[in-house]
Amino acid sequence: MARIFNTYGPRMHPNDGRVVSNFIVQALKGEDITLYGDGMQTRAFCYVDDLIDGWLRLMDHTPDDFTGPVNLGNPVEIPVKELAERVVRIVNGKSKIVHSRPLPIDDPLQRCPDITLARKELNWEPKVALDQGLARTIAYFDGLLKSNKTVSRVGR
């Protein structure tokens, strides 16, 4: 069994409500990037190719005494505000980062996986750096927006 943490990458739906897709669409449209709270809550983002590699290793792993669960995600966490800044920089955009919404009560201040078990049992850890994965994801969304497929209002 696997426990998945904040996966992102091409083929995400632009209106899925996740922070990566929200920030990218807002930046590509030149809109303000909206943060919840002060933006200092942290998240760790795992590129989809790394997650798939982890899943494949888990499916190929056969010891009878290994049942998991195993965490699959990136153990490098950053503040959500820094994610917004990186997206604006990579897009080379002019979006302003605004703190316009309160942090939801049930939103954790930190979310970061411990992948010790994945490293030990699966010899796995993520390889795609955040800026590299963001650049690939931004290119996908940029193509989607330019192909006249309407991307309406971005949710949370």
ABEGO torsion letter per residue (X at the ends): XBBBBGBBEBGBBAAAGBAAAAAAAAAAAGBBBBBBEAGABBBBBBBAAAAAAAAAAAAABABAABAOBBBBEBABBBBAAAAAAAAAAAAGBABBBBBABBBBAABBABBBBBAAAAAAAAGBBBABBAAAAAAAAAAAAAAAAAAGBBBBBBBX
